[in-house]
Amino acid sequence: MTGSTGAPSRPLPAPLSLISHRLDDLERRHDDAPPRGVLRTALLDGADRHATLARAAVLRLHDRLAAEARQGAARRRRTLPADRTADDAWLSRLTAALAHHRNAASLLLLVGA
């Protein structure tokens, strides 16, 4: 379901009593502390929600890193004379980083669709 902005609506979090019940079940099944992945899944109301939140975090990371690479490349281009931009190793690295993060974010969006 989408809201007025076209973005998918966020699922409502599980009630505290349900989360407490899940944590009690985990503690009964494990002698030590429950494994982090299982605990995270229980707190986030299921593996699907955990995967969705993790995917969104990775997407935000690639978005931020792509923006930094784009700004860095623009700054570097401004400082170089036009005839030296093709041979500049630093500019090439920033351009490759930008392409990588854009492609990674695009793949995440395609897989999630």
ChimeraX attribute file (.defattr): number of C-alpha atoms within 10 A of each C-alpha:
attribute: neighborCount
match mode: 1-to-1
recipient: residues
	/A:1	7
	/A:2	9
	/A:3	9
	/A:4	7
	/A:5	7
	/A:6	8
	/A:7	9
	/A:8	10
	/A:9	11
	/A:10	10
	/A:11	8
	/A:12	7
	/A:13	11
	/A:14	14
	/A:15	9
	/A:16	10
	/A:17	9
	/A:18	13
	/A:19	16
	/A:20	14
	/A:21	12
	/A:22	17
	/A:23	17
	/A:24	11
	/A:25	12
	/A:26	17
	/A:27	14
	/A:28	11
	/A:29	11
	/A:30	10
	/A:31	8
	/A:32	8
	/A:33	10
	/A:34	15
	/A:35	10
	/A:36	9
	/A:37	11
	/A:38	14
	/A:39	16
	/A:40	14
	/A:41	16
	/A:42	22
	/A:43	20
	/A:44	17
	/A:45	18
	/A:46	14
	/A:47	15
	/A:48	11
	/A:49	17
	/A:50	17
	/A:51	13
	/A:52	12
	/A:53	13
	/A:54	12
	/A:55	16
	/A:56	15
	/A:57	12
	/A:58	15
	/A:59	20
	/A:60	13
	/A:61	14
	/A:62	21
	/A:63	16
	/A:64	13
	/A:65	17
	/A:66	23
	/A:67	15
	/A:68	15
	/A:69	20
	/A:70	17
	/A:71	14
	/A:72	17
	/A:73	19
	/A:74	14
	/A:75	12
	/A:76	15
	/A:77	15
	/A:78	11
	/A:79	9
	/A:80	12
	/A:81	8
	/A:82	9
	/A:83	8
	/A:84	9
	/A:85	16
	/A:86	9
	/A:87	9
	/A:88	13
	/A:89	10
	/A:90	13
	/A:91	20
	/A:92	14
	/A:93	13
	/A:94	20
	/A:95	17
	/A:96	13
	/A:97	18
	/A:98	23
	/A:99	15
	/A:100	15
	/A:101	20
	/A:102	18
	/A:103	14
	/A:104	17
	/A:105	20
	/A:106	14
	/A:107	13
	/A:108	16
	/A:109	13
	/A:110	9
	/A:111	8
	/A:112	10
	/A:113	6
